[in-house]
Amino acid sequence: MDLESLNWKISAKAGEGVMSSAKLFAKACKRQGLSVFNYYEYPSLIKGGLQSGQVSASLSGSTCQRRHLDLLIIFHEKFIQDHLPEIDEKTLVIFNGNAFDPTKYPELKSKVVAINLTKIARDQGANPLASNIAALGVSACLFGMDLTILGRIVVEEFAKNKETAIKNLQVLQAAFVVATDLIKQNVFQPFGKLISSGVDEQILLTGNEAIGLGALAAGLQFYSAYPMTPATGVLHFLAAAQNDYPIVVKHAEDEIAAINHAIGASFAGVRAMTGSSGGGFALMVEALSFAGVSEIPLVVFEAMRQGPATGLPTWTSQGDLNFVLGAGHGEFLRVVLTPGDVQEHFQLAKLAVELAEKYQLPVLIVSDKYILESNQTMPKMQLVSQNQRASMLNNGQLGDTGLAEGEYLRYKASENGISTRSIPGQTNALQLSNSYEHDEYGFATEDAAVTKKAVDKRAAKIEALKLDLPKPLYLGSKNPEKILISFGSTINVLRDVLLDEAASQIAVIHLPCVYPFPNLELEKLLEGKTAETFVLEGNSTGQLNALIKRETNLPNLRSLLRYDGRPFYSEDLLEFIKTEKISEQYKLI
């Protein structure tokens, strides 16, 4: 039987390597031409606790994880209870051991087969952790995958240690043979043969990697951060990129230092960015106000996780929206971008760097653990990007500016609020910036008239800025019975919902930018529609719903919320569409 999709999961203790094996399996599916979404769950422990990696792959497109599994590979029996909601009579469970007694679990509906994956690894002289590789060999057999492709991926992964690579390849092949023999013995049956499109034209990235690549494509030259999950991935990615790109990456001593390093780099004339999770961003907000009043371009990446305080450090949330919208004291213009899928993370990171320089203001990229640490396929991007400097004297080059001494006004009033920047060393173009309100030269002032003029000058940027911002995305039925509105990563699940026949009368609206809020565009999309409208978001208070009500005249918006650290699931949303029933993990208000 030909297979066009699969839903696979591996589960073990933290520290046993399941995240690595899940990524290898995701790569194998991608190389066979499938669209892939690879979702991880893990505790905030170095070792111990349940950790899992899940790969959903499809020939027609896979945009998120799904709950009901085809194959679950589980290393410890004590975790079986955690996976019961994901397995049914169609699921095959492979247990890493010599035996498994299903009678101990009367609620267990699936077939369970014990295979000692660790013994397979040891028999080949490999590290016991290579049991993960054995799991891949069994999986390849059950899904009829090309073992040559998977073998090549394993060798590439361990290429730095030739002996390890060879032994792991042997483990993979031995496990494939064991699974083949069990099929012949009728212990279990294969799912079929996974169809290959024959064309591998996509790349597999996390949201963090996509942000890093997008920023590099925009000519980012400086990144500073202090590690904090789930934002650390951008720091690691860009630090490694220093070998190939003209960028300086600074591991700062804390988040206060990180944002001030970035502001200093931007003042010096380079494109700069910083990033953290909510707790770290809380330390940045005073400096964010400084960037606002001094009109120093700055990109800030805010990676949401479940709070407050330390909260759930390794789980997802969309609870920082209000915080980001109002972060910083006083009033100053900002942009808040909320990318959805991995491709949009790349695109909007590039745009963020460009907007920050053009309009000389803070641009915030707001995302969450769910998509930032998940691997997703996307089309290959353009590999050459021509970047032009914006709003800078002499295009940011040192040399004669043609200005006489005293003529340069750093904060000169203009119709669109943009005044040209200089960089240190430019002739007769001294840039004076400090945290005080200031006149057109940059000198501190407390004069009422000058203060009003300066505030109005900065605010005047908004009309031109709105023309460069991404617009709301409308998908689905033109005459829907229900409309689902979301921001950020939730669009990945909603795209999957739209693939189901039950969603034929459903429309979805995705907001890739929430400030300045696209009130006119959203009102136009909903004009004349009488459908029930629900706002889906990963927090307990309906922050996006409140923002929409504040910025528009749209009536009768309800909220469907999840705030337990887990993402939405398309199965749950389809059940809601069909019956309007919700599970206990959700709240409808």
Secondary structure as GFF3:
##gff-version 3
##sequence-region A 1 589
A	DSSP	beta_strand	2	3	.	.	.	ID=ss1
A	DSSP	beta_strand	5	13	.	.	.	ID=ss2
A	DSSP	alpha_helix	18	31	.	.	.	ID=ss3
A	DSSP	beta_strand	35	41	.	.	.	ID=ss4
A	DSSP	beta_strand	50	58	.	.	.	ID=ss5
A	DSSP	beta_strand	71	74	.	.	.	ID=ss6
A	DSSP	three_ten_helix	77	79	.	.	.	ID=ss7
A	DSSP	alpha_helix	80	83	.	.	.	ID=ss8
A	DSSP	three_ten_helix	84	86	.	.	.	ID=ss9
A	DSSP	beta_strand	92	96	.	.	.	ID=ss10
A	DSSP	three_ten_helix	102	104	.	.	.	ID=ss11
A	DSSP	beta_strand	111	115	.	.	.	ID=ss12
A	DSSP	alpha_helix	117	123	.	.	.	ID=ss13
A	DSSP	three_ten_helix	128	130	.	.	.	ID=ss14
A	DSSP	alpha_helix	131	142	.	.	.	ID=ss15
A	DSSP	alpha_helix	147	157	.	.	.	ID=ss16
A	DSSP	alpha_helix	162	184	.	.	.	ID=ss17
A	DSSP	beta_strand	193	194	.	.	.	ID=ss18
A	DSSP	beta_strand	202	206	.	.	.	ID=ss19
A	DSSP	alpha_helix	207	217	.	.	.	ID=ss20
A	DSSP	beta_strand	222	225	.	.	.	ID=ss21
A	DSSP	alpha_helix	232	241	.	.	.	ID=ss22
A	DSSP	beta_strand	248	251	.	.	.	ID=ss23
A	DSSP	alpha_helix	255	267	.	.	.	ID=ss24
A	DSSP	beta_strand	272	277	.	.	.	ID=ss25
A	DSSP	alpha_helix	278	282	.	.	.	ID=ss26
A	DSSP	alpha_helix	285	294	.	.	.	ID=ss27
A	DSSP	beta_strand	298	304	.	.	.	ID=ss28
A	DSSP	alpha_helix	321	326	.	.	.	ID=ss29
A	DSSP	beta_strand	335	337	.	.	.	ID=ss30
A	DSSP	alpha_helix	342	359	.	.	.	ID=ss31
A	DSSP	beta_strand	362	368	.	.	.	ID=ss32
A	DSSP	alpha_helix	369	372	.	.	.	ID=ss33
A	DSSP	beta_strand	375	379	.	.	.	ID=ss34
A	DSSP	three_ten_helix	393	396	.	.	.	ID=ss35
A	DSSP	alpha_helix	448	459	.	.	.	ID=ss36
A	DSSP	alpha_helix	462	467	.	.	.	ID=ss37
A	DSSP	beta_strand	473	476	.	.	.	ID=ss38
A	DSSP	beta_strand	482	487	.	.	.	ID=ss39
A	DSSP	alpha_helix	490	498	.	.	.	ID=ss40
A	DSSP	three_ten_helix	501	503	.	.	.	ID=ss41
A	DSSP	beta_strand	506	511	.	.	.	ID=ss42
A	DSSP	beta_strand	513	515	.	.	.	ID=ss43
A	DSSP	alpha_helix	519	525	.	.	.	ID=ss44
A	DSSP	beta_strand	532	537	.	.	.	ID=ss45
A	DSSP	alpha_helix	543	551	.	.	.	ID=ss46
A	DSSP	beta_strand	557	562	.	.	.	ID=ss47
A	DSSP	alpha_helix	570	579	.	.	.	ID=ss48
A	DSSP	beta_strand	586	588	.	.	.	ID=ss49
###
